[in-house]
């Protein structure tokens, strides 16, 4: 935060560092939302496989009408789930964007008011405070940028795992019990 109009050129701009920090954390939160979206899609794929397997196993025992109703119910549930996932993640990203925007506006307004305050009192206290706080703000930015990059890498790994993951069939306790009874 440049606090005075007559400040030296080496005065750290704490408000710019703070705005950068806000942006980095905003990107990190968006990465988390993206990971949630990918996880939700993975869950939908898993449920799709389970539904198809169950319907396939009971195909011979169901009437044509029951199969048609089961397919319609499945399609409706899938549609509602995907729509809900899209709406919730898009809404979360919109909220993050708005919070970032408002926080950065607040930082810029606070910096402008601090500069006026420091000019009025003429002591340069806020300029001195900015010099003291700047190294911590810079260190926080380095950490936030590292967290942002790491979260982006995690989202990419999650997406890659989802694309490369073969269908895994896990047998539930109920399925194992049915198999034991049948044997």
VEXRO-31993 format. One record per atom (N, C-alpha, C): atom name; x, y, z; chain. Coordinates in pm, 1 decimal. Each point is the difference from the previous one (the first is absolute). Layout:
% VEXRO-31993
  at      east     north        up  ch
  CA         X         Y         Z   A
...
END
This chain:
% VEXRO-31993
  at      east     north        up  ch
   N      85.0    -116.0       0.0   A
  CA     -85.0     116.0       0.0   A
   C      88.6     121.0       0.0   A
   N      -0.6      74.4    -106.7   A
  CA      73.5     126.5      -4.9   A
   C     -79.1      97.4      83.0   A
   N      62.8      53.3      97.6   A
  CA     -77.6      77.2      95.5   A
   C       9.1     150.5     -18.3   A
   N      98.0      47.0     -67.7   A
  CA       9.7     144.9     -19.3   A
   C      35.7      29.5    -143.4   A
   N     -36.2     120.8     -42.2   A
  CA      31.8      38.2    -137.5   A
   C     147.8      31.1     -13.7   A
   N      67.0      30.5     110.5   A
  CA     142.4      30.7      -5.6   A
   C      84.6    -119.0      44.9   A
   N     -58.1    -120.2      -6.6   A
  CA      71.3    -120.9      41.9   A
   C     112.9     -30.5     -95.8   A
   N     103.6     -62.5      53.8   A
  CA     115.2     -37.1     -81.2   A
   C     -39.3    -113.8     -93.1   A
   N      75.8     -16.8    -108.4   A
  CA     -33.9    -101.8     -98.3   A
   C      22.7    -141.3      52.4   A
   N      76.8     -14.7     109.6   A
  CA      22.5    -133.8      53.1   A
   C    -104.8     -40.6     102.8   A
   N    -102.8      82.1      18.0   A
  CA    -107.4     -32.9      92.1   A
   C     -77.3    -119.5     -56.0   A
   N     -15.1    -104.8      79.4   A
  CA     -71.6    -118.1     -50.2   A
   C    -148.1      30.1     -21.2   A
   N     -56.1     -58.9    -103.4   A
  CA    -141.9      18.9     -30.2   A
   C     -76.9    -117.7      60.3   A
   N     -34.0      12.8     127.5   A
  CA     -65.4    -106.7      73.5   A
   C    -139.1     -27.8     -57.0   A
   N     -67.3     102.9     -49.7   A
  CA    -133.3     -23.2     -56.3   A
   C       8.3     -88.1    -125.0   A
   N     102.9      18.5     -81.2   A
  CA      16.2     -85.7    -118.2   A
   C      32.1    -142.6      41.9   A
   N      84.1     -15.7     102.4   A
  CA      31.2    -133.7      50.1   A
   C    -125.9     -67.1      54.9   A
   N     -82.7      76.7      69.1   A
  CA    -123.6     -54.4      56.1   A
   C     -96.9     -40.0    -110.7   A
   N     -11.4      83.2    -102.6   A
  CA     -87.9     -33.2    -112.8   A
   C      48.0    -126.6     -70.2   A
   N     130.1     -14.7     -13.4   A
  CA      56.5    -120.2     -61.6   A
   C     -28.5    -123.4      85.9   A
   N       9.5      16.2     131.1   A
  CA     -29.4    -108.9      92.5   A
   C    -145.9     -42.6     -11.1   A
   N     -88.9      96.2      -8.3   A
  CA    -143.5     -29.3     -14.5   A
   C     -25.0     -77.4    -129.0   A
   N      62.7      42.3    -107.0   A
  CA     -16.1     -68.4    -128.8   A
   C      50.6    -143.7       7.5   A
   N     116.6     -20.0      62.9   A
  CA      56.6    -135.5      10.6   A
   C     -93.0     -91.7      78.5   A
   N     -53.1      48.9     110.4   A
  CA     -91.4     -83.7      76.9   A
   C    -130.6     -23.0     -76.0   A
   N     -43.6      96.6     -77.6   A
  CA    -119.1     -19.1     -82.0   A
   C      18.8    -110.4    -102.6   A
   N     116.0      -2.8     -64.0   A
  CA      28.4    -105.6     -97.4   A
   C       5.0    -135.8      69.6   A
   N      57.4      -3.6     120.8   A
  CA       6.1    -124.8      75.3   A
   C    -140.4     -51.7      30.9   A
   N     -87.9      89.1      41.5   A
  CA    -137.8     -41.5      29.3   A
   C     -68.4     -49.1    -127.8   A
   N      23.5      66.8    -111.3   A
  CA     -57.7     -46.6    -126.3   A
   C      53.8    -137.8     -37.2   A
   N     127.3     -27.2      31.4   A
  CA      55.4    -132.9     -24.6   A
   C     -71.5    -104.7      85.5   A
   N     -32.6      36.0     123.1   A
  CA     -74.4     -92.3      86.0   A
   C    -139.8     -25.9     -55.4   A
   N     -62.6     103.1     -52.4   A
  CA    -132.3     -16.9     -60.6   A
   C      10.9     -92.7    -121.5   A
   N     105.8      16.7     -77.4   A
  CA      20.4     -86.3    -116.5   A
   C      21.6    -144.7      43.0   A
   N      75.6     -20.8     108.7   A
  CA      20.7    -136.2      51.9   A
   C    -133.0     -60.0      45.6   A
   N     -84.1      81.1      63.1   A
  CA    -133.6     -45.5      41.5   A
   C     -81.7     -41.5    -122.5   A
   N       6.7      80.8    -105.6   A
  CA     -73.9     -30.5    -123.7   A
   C      47.8    -132.9     -58.2   A
   N     129.9     -19.4      -6.0   A
  CA      55.0    -124.2     -55.6   A
   C     -41.2    -118.7      86.2   A
   N       4.9      16.5     131.5   A
  CA     -43.0    -106.6      90.5   A
   C    -146.9     -32.3     -18.1   A
   N     -82.0     102.8     -18.9   A
  CA    -142.7     -21.5     -23.9   A
   C     -25.5     -74.6    -129.7   A
   N      77.2      32.9    -102.6   A
  CA     -14.4     -71.0    -126.8   A
   C      45.8    -145.1      13.2   A
   N     105.3     -19.4      78.4   A
  CA      48.1    -136.4      24.5   A
   C    -106.7     -81.3      73.1   A
   N     -65.3      62.8      97.0   A
  CA    -106.5     -67.2      74.4   A
   C    -115.6     -36.1     -94.3   A
   N     -34.3      90.7     -89.2   A
  CA    -107.6     -27.3     -95.1   A
   C      36.3    -118.6     -90.1   A
   N     125.2      -6.6     -43.4   A
  CA      42.9    -112.1     -83.3   A
   C      -9.5    -131.8      76.9   A
   N      40.9       3.1     125.8   A
  CA      -7.3    -120.4      83.2   A
   C    -144.7     -46.4      15.7   A
   N     -88.6      95.0      31.1   A
  CA    -141.0     -34.7      16.6   A
   C     -60.6     -50.2    -130.7   A
   N      42.1      57.0    -110.4   A
  CA     -46.5     -45.7    -131.9   A
   C      39.2    -146.0     -21.9   A
   N     124.0     -33.4      32.0   A
  CA      45.9    -137.9     -16.2   A
   C     -79.0     -95.5      89.6   A
   N     -21.0      39.8     123.7   A
  CA     -74.2     -84.7      93.8   A
   C    -144.2     -20.0     -47.6   A
   N     -63.7     106.8     -44.9   A
  CA    -137.9      -8.1     -46.8   A
   C      -8.5     -93.2    -120.8   A
   N      92.1      19.8     -94.0   A
  CA      -1.3     -83.5    -120.4   A
   C      22.4    -146.8      34.0   A
   N      91.6     -25.4      92.4   A
  CA      26.9    -138.6      40.1   A
   C    -123.6     -61.1      66.8   A
   N     -62.9      75.4      88.4   A
  CA    -118.8     -51.5      68.8   A
   C    -113.9     -24.7     -98.3   A
   N     -18.6      92.9     -92.5   A
  CA    -106.4     -16.7     -98.8   A
   C      30.3    -117.1     -91.8   A
   N     126.5     -17.1     -33.9   A
  CA      39.2    -112.2     -84.6   A
   C     -23.5    -133.9      68.7   A
   N      28.5      -6.8     130.0   A
  CA     -19.0    -125.3      73.4   A
   C    -147.3     -34.9      15.8   A
   N     -84.5     101.2       9.4   A
  CA    -142.2     -27.8      22.1   A
   C     -82.2      14.3    -128.0   A
   N      64.7      16.2    -111.7   A
  CA     -68.5      23.3    -127.6   A
   C    -103.8    -107.6     -30.2   A
   N      36.1    -124.3      18.6   A
  CA     -91.2    -110.8     -34.1   A
   C    -120.4      -6.8      93.0   A
   N      14.2      48.0     120.8   A
  CA    -108.1      -8.7      98.4   A
   C     -94.3     119.2      -5.0   A
   N      31.9     100.7     -79.0   A
  CA     -83.2     120.4      -6.7   A
   C     -84.1       0.9    -127.1   A
   N    -116.9      55.4      13.0   A
  CA     -83.9      15.4    -119.4   A
   C      55.6     115.0     -83.6   A
   N     -44.4       7.7    -122.2   A
  CA      45.1     107.4     -88.2   A
   C     -36.6     136.3      57.5   A
   N    -118.4       9.1      59.8   A
  CA     -43.3     126.0      60.0   A
   C      89.0      37.8     119.5   A
   N      34.6     -96.9      82.2   A
  CA      86.3      26.3     116.1   A
   C     139.1      44.4     -46.1   A
   N      52.3     -64.0    -105.8   A
  CA     131.1      40.2     -53.8   A
   C      -5.2     142.3     -54.0   A
   N    -109.2      32.1     -71.2   A
  CA     -16.1     134.1     -55.3   A
   C     -10.2     102.8     112.2   A
   N     -79.1     -31.3     103.3   A
  CA     -13.2      91.1     114.3   A
   C     132.6      17.4      73.9   A
   N      74.2    -109.9      12.8   A
  CA     130.5       7.2      66.0   A
   C      95.5      88.9     -79.7   A
   N      -3.1     -13.2    -130.9   A
  CA      86.1      83.5     -83.8   A
   C     -40.9     146.3       8.9   A
   N    -130.0      27.7      -3.4   A
  CA     -47.0     138.5      12.9   A
   C      37.9      60.0     135.8   A
   N     -16.2     -78.1     106.2   A
  CA      37.7      47.5     133.6   A
   C     149.7      26.4       7.3   A
   N      77.4     -88.5     -59.6   A
  CA     145.5      17.9      -2.5   A
   C      38.2     125.7     -77.0   A
   N     -60.0      18.6    -116.2   A
  CA      30.7     118.4     -80.9   A
   C     -38.0     128.6      73.0   A
   N    -114.4       0.7      65.0   A
  CA     -44.1     117.5      74.4   A
   C      93.9      28.5     116.6   A
   N      33.5    -102.9      76.9   A
  CA      89.8      19.0     114.7   A
   C     137.2      49.0     -46.6   A
   N      50.4     -56.7    -108.1   A
  CA     129.5      43.2     -53.5   A
   C      -2.9     144.2     -47.0   A
   N    -108.1      37.1     -65.4   A
  CA     -14.8     136.8     -48.6   A
   C      -4.4      99.3     116.1   A
   N     -78.3     -32.6     101.2   A
  CA     -10.5      88.8     116.8   A
   C     135.5      10.5      70.5   A
   N      68.5    -112.8      14.6   A
  CA     130.4       0.9      67.3   A
   C      99.3      87.2     -75.8   A
   N      11.0     -20.9    -131.4   A
  CA      96.5      78.2     -79.4   A
   C     -35.7     148.3      -1.2   A
   N    -127.0      31.2     -10.1   A
  CA     -42.4     139.5       3.1   A
   C      33.3      63.2     135.3   A
   N     -24.5     -73.5     106.8   A
  CA      30.3      50.1     134.4   A
   C     149.8      20.4      18.8   A
   N      79.7     -93.9     -48.8   A
  CA     145.1      12.6       9.5   A
   C      48.4     121.9     -77.0   A
   N     -51.0      19.0    -120.2   A
  CA      39.0     115.9     -80.4   A
   C     -40.4     130.8      67.0   A
   N    -123.6       4.9      48.8   A
  CA     -47.8     123.3      64.2   A
   C      77.5      31.6     127.8   A
   N      24.8    -101.4      81.6   A
  CA      68.5      25.9     127.1   A
   C     144.5      43.2     -21.8   A
   N      69.6     -62.1     -93.5   A
  CA     139.7      38.6     -22.3   A
   C       9.7     134.7     -71.7   A
   N     -89.3      25.0     -94.5   A
  CA       0.3     130.9     -65.7   A
   C     -35.4     109.9     100.0   A
   N     -95.5     -28.3      87.8   A
  CA     -36.1      96.3     103.2   A
   C     114.3      26.1      96.1   A
   N      71.3    -104.4      38.6   A
  CA     114.1      16.2      90.4   A
   C     108.6      84.7     -66.0   A
   N      26.2     -24.2    -126.8   A
  CA     100.9      80.0     -70.2   A
   C     -43.0     145.7     -12.0   A
   N    -127.6      24.5     -21.9   A
  CA     -50.2     137.8      -7.4   A
   C      14.7      70.4     134.5   A
   N     -27.6     -71.6     107.7   A
  CA      15.8      58.6     133.8   A
   C     146.6      32.6      26.4   A
   N      89.4     -89.7     -37.0   A
  CA     143.2      24.0      19.0   A
   C      42.6     123.1     -78.7   A
   N     -44.3      10.8    -125.2   A
  CA      34.1     117.4     -81.2   A
   C     -47.0     129.2      66.8   A
   N    -121.6      -0.6      52.3   A
  CA     -55.2     120.1      63.9   A
   C      74.9      33.8     128.7   A
   N      32.9    -101.2      79.1   A
  CA      75.0      23.9     123.9   A
   C     138.1      58.3     -31.6   A
   N      65.2     -53.5    -101.5   A
  CA     130.9      53.1     -40.5   A
   C     -13.7     146.1     -41.8   A
   N     -98.7      27.2     -82.6   A
  CA     -21.8     137.0     -46.9   A
   C     -23.9      96.2     116.9   A
   N     -87.4     -37.3      91.7   A
  CA     -31.6      86.5     113.9   A
   C     119.9      16.4      93.1   A
   N      73.8    -107.6      23.9   A
  CA     117.3       8.1      87.2   A
   C     105.9      91.5     -60.6   A
   N      20.4      -9.7    -130.2   A
  CA      99.8      86.0     -63.8   A
   C     -44.4     145.9      -0.4   A
   N    -127.7      23.7     -19.8   A
  CA     -50.2     137.7      10.4   A
   C      23.0      53.8     140.6   A
   N     -25.1     -82.9     101.0   A
  CA      22.6      41.7     137.9   A
   C     145.7      33.5      26.4   A
   N      90.7     -79.6     -54.2   A
  CA     143.6      26.3      17.2   A
   C      37.2     133.0     -64.3   A
   N     -49.9      24.5    -120.8   A
  CA      34.4     124.8     -69.3   A
   C     -58.9     121.5      71.8   A
   N    -122.2     -13.2      50.5   A
  CA     -60.1     110.8      75.7   A
   C      76.3      24.4     129.8   A
   N      37.2    -106.5      68.9   A
  CA      76.1      14.8     124.5   A
   C     134.8      66.1     -26.7   A
   N      65.1     -37.1    -108.5   A
  CA     129.5      60.3     -33.8   A
   C     -15.5     148.9     -30.0   A
   N    -105.1      35.4     -73.7   A
  CA     -22.7     141.3     -31.7   A
   C     -29.1      80.1     126.9   A
   N     -82.3     -54.7      87.9   A
  CA     -31.4      69.4     125.3   A
   C     121.8       8.7      90.4   A
   N      82.4    -103.7       1.6   A
  CA     120.4       1.9      82.4   A
   C      96.5     107.8     -49.3   A
   N      10.6      13.7    -131.3   A
  CA      88.9     102.8     -55.4   A
   C     -48.3     139.1      40.2   A
   N    -130.1      24.0      -9.0   A
  CA     -54.2     130.1      41.3   A
   C      21.3      25.2     148.7   A
   N     -21.2    -103.3      81.1   A
  CA      19.2      11.5     144.7   A
   C     145.2      34.7      31.7   A
   N      92.6     -69.5     -64.2   A
  CA     141.9      22.4      26.2   A
   C      41.6     140.3     -43.9   A
   N     -56.8      49.1    -109.4   A
  CA      29.9     136.5     -44.5   A
   C     -50.1     102.5     100.9   A
   N    -116.1     -26.4      58.5   A
  CA     -58.7      95.1      95.8   A
   C      83.3       8.5     127.2   A
   N      42.9    -116.3      51.6   A
  CA      74.6       6.1     125.5   A
   C     146.9      31.8     -23.9   A
   N      51.2     -25.1    -119.9   A
  CA     134.3      39.4     -38.3   A
   C     113.4     -70.8      71.5   A
   N     -27.3    -110.0      67.7   A
  CA     104.3     -69.5      75.6   A
   C      67.0    -108.8     -84.6   A
   N     -69.9     -54.0     -93.3   A
  CA      53.4    -109.8     -81.4   A
   C      -6.4    -134.0      71.3   A
   N     -87.8     -10.6      99.5   A
  CA     -10.3    -123.5      78.7   A
   C     -45.3    -117.1     -85.7   A
   N     -96.7      24.8     -86.7   A
  CA     -49.7    -110.1     -83.4   A
   C     104.7     -43.5    -101.6   A
   N      80.7      93.9     -45.9   A
  CA     107.3     -34.3     -91.9   A
   C     101.6     -89.4      70.8   A
   N      30.3      32.7     124.7   A
  CA      92.4     -83.4      78.8   A
   C     -61.7    -137.4      26.5   A
   N    -128.2      -1.3      30.5   A
  CA     -69.3    -127.2      22.2   A
   C       3.2     -85.7    -126.5   A
   N     -19.6      63.7    -115.2   A
  CA       4.1     -72.8    -127.4   A
   C     136.6     -62.6     -21.5   A
   N     106.7      69.9      37.4   A
  CA     135.7     -55.6     -14.1   A
   C      18.6    -121.9      89.9   A
   N     -62.1       1.4     117.7   A
  CA      13.0    -111.3      93.1   A
   C     -83.8    -119.3     -46.8   A
   N    -118.2      25.7     -50.8   A
  CA     -94.1    -105.9     -38.1   A
   C      33.7     -62.8    -135.1   A
   N      65.6      74.0     -87.0   A
  CA      24.6     -46.5    -137.0   A
   C      71.3    -134.7      -8.6   A
   N     105.5     -26.2      78.6   A
  CA      64.2    -132.0     -12.0   A
   C     -95.0    -115.0      35.3   A
   N     -83.8      18.4      99.9   A
  CA     -96.8    -104.3      35.5   A
   C    -102.6     -16.9    -110.9   A
   N     -43.9     109.9     -58.2   A
  CA     -96.5      -7.8    -110.5   A
   C      62.4     -69.7    -120.6   A
   N     126.1      29.0     -27.3   A
  CA      68.1     -65.8    -112.2   A
   C      14.7    -149.8      26.8   A
   N      33.9     -35.8     123.5   A
  CA      12.8    -141.6      35.3   A
   C    -134.7     -70.3     -10.9   A
   N    -105.9      66.3      43.2   A
  CA    -134.2     -57.6     -11.6   A
   C     -36.3     -21.6    -146.7   A
   N      41.4      91.8     -86.7   A
  CA     -26.7     -15.2    -143.3   A
   C      73.9    -119.6     -57.6   A
   N     124.7     -19.5      41.5   A
  CA      75.9    -116.1     -48.8   A
   C     -70.8    -129.1      40.9   A
   N     -43.0      -5.2     125.3   A
  CA     -72.0    -118.2      48.7   A
   C    -132.6     -18.8     -75.1   A
   N     -75.5     106.6     -16.7   A
  CA    -129.2      -8.3     -69.7   A
   C      19.0     -43.8    -145.3   A
   N     103.6      50.4     -65.9   A
  CA      25.7     -40.5    -138.6   A
   C      39.3    -147.0      -7.2   A
   N      73.2     -47.6      99.5   A
  CA      35.7    -142.1       4.7   A
   C    -124.9     -85.8      21.4   A
   N     -85.9      41.8      91.5   A
  CA    -124.5     -73.2      25.2   A
   C     -86.6       0.0    -125.3   A
   N      -7.7     113.5     -67.5   A
  CA     -79.1       9.1    -123.8   A
   C      53.3     -96.6    -104.6   A
   N     132.0      -1.8     -19.5   A
  CA      59.5     -88.6    -100.3   A
   C     -22.9    -146.5      36.9   A
   N      18.2     -32.8     127.2   A
  CA     -19.3    -137.8      44.7   A
   C    -144.8     -43.9     -17.0   A
   N     -94.4      87.4      33.5   A
  CA    -140.9     -36.5     -16.7   A
   C     -32.9     -20.6    -147.1   A
   N      59.0      79.8     -86.8   A
  CA     -19.8     -18.9    -143.8   A
   C      54.9    -133.2     -48.5   A
   N     116.4     -38.4      54.5   A
  CA      57.8    -129.7     -35.6   A
   C     -90.1    -113.5      48.5   A
   N     -55.6      14.1     120.3   A
  CA     -88.7    -103.9      52.9   A
   C    -124.0     -16.3     -86.1   A
   N     -57.7     111.3     -42.1   A
  CA    -118.9      -7.4     -85.2   A
   C      35.3     -70.4    -130.3   A
   N     117.6      31.9     -55.4   A
  CA      41.4     -64.4    -124.6   A
   C      19.2    -150.1      21.1   A
   N      59.4     -38.6     112.5   A
  CA      18.5    -142.8      28.4   A
   C    -134.2     -70.4      16.8   A
   N     -91.9      65.1      68.5   A
  CA    -132.7     -58.6      19.2   A
   C     -67.5     -18.9    -135.3   A
   N       9.9     100.8     -85.0   A
  CA     -61.5      -8.9    -133.0   A
   C      66.2    -109.1     -82.5   A
   N     133.2     -10.6       6.9   A
  CA      70.8    -103.5     -75.2   A
   C     -35.4    -139.3      51.1   A
   N     -10.0     -14.3     133.0   A
  CA     -37.6    -129.3      56.7   A
   C    -140.4     -39.6     -42.2   A
   N     -88.0      98.1      -5.8   A
  CA    -137.8     -28.3     -40.3   A
   C      -3.8     -48.4    -143.8   A
   N      78.4      62.8     -86.3   A
  CA      -0.7     -37.1    -140.8   A
   C      64.9    -136.9     -21.7   A
   N     103.9     -31.9      77.8   A
  CA      75.0    -122.8     -22.7   A
   C     -48.3    -116.6      85.5   A
   N     -90.0      24.9      91.6   A
  CA     -42.2    -102.6      96.2   A
   C     -89.8    -104.2     -66.7   A
   N      36.9    -126.1       8.2   A
  CA     -89.4    -103.7     -51.6   A
   C    -115.5     -21.7      97.1   A
   N    -104.9     -58.0     -49.7   A
  CA    -115.4     -27.8      85.5   A
   C      39.2    -103.4     104.2   A
   N     -20.3      33.3     124.6   A
  CA      33.4     -89.3     110.0   A
   C    -130.0     -47.4      62.3   A
   N     -13.7    -130.3      11.8   A
  CA    -120.2     -54.2      63.3   A
   C      37.4     -46.8     138.3   A
   N     -56.2      64.1      97.1   A
  CA      21.1     -40.5     138.4   A
   C    -121.7     -78.2      44.0   A
   N      25.4    -108.4      66.7   A
  CA    -111.0     -80.4      50.5   A
   C     -35.3      49.5     138.7   A
   N    -123.8      31.6      17.1   A
  CA     -46.9      45.6     129.9   A
   C     -17.4    -118.4      92.8   A
   N     -18.0      27.3     127.3   A
  CA     -23.3    -105.6      97.8   A
   C    -127.9     -76.9     -34.9   A
   N    -100.2      70.9     -51.1   A
  CA    -124.9     -64.8     -38.1   A
   C      21.3     -97.3    -116.5   A
   N      79.6      41.4     -97.5   A
  CA      26.9     -86.3    -114.3   A
   C      78.0    -123.5      43.3   A
   N      96.8      17.2      91.0   A
  CA      76.7    -115.4      49.1   A
   C     -91.5     -96.0      75.6   A
   N     -92.7      54.6      81.2   A
  CA     -93.4     -85.3      75.8   A
   C     -92.4     -75.7     -95.1   A
   N     -49.1      64.7    -104.2   A
  CA     -84.8     -67.2     -99.2   A
   C      77.1    -112.1     -69.1   A
   N     128.1      26.7     -30.6   A
  CA      81.5    -102.4     -66.4   A
   C      21.6    -120.3      91.3   A
   N      19.9      26.9     129.8   A
  CA      17.7    -111.6      95.3   A
   C    -128.0     -81.1      11.8   A
   N    -115.3      66.3       5.7   A
  CA    -127.8     -71.7      11.4   A
   C     -27.0     -82.5    -126.3   A
   N      36.6      56.4    -114.5   A
  CA     -24.7     -71.2    -125.2   A
   C      90.6    -121.3     -14.2   A
   N     115.0       2.2      62.5   A
  CA      96.7    -110.2     -16.7   A
   C     -32.1    -119.2      84.4   A
END
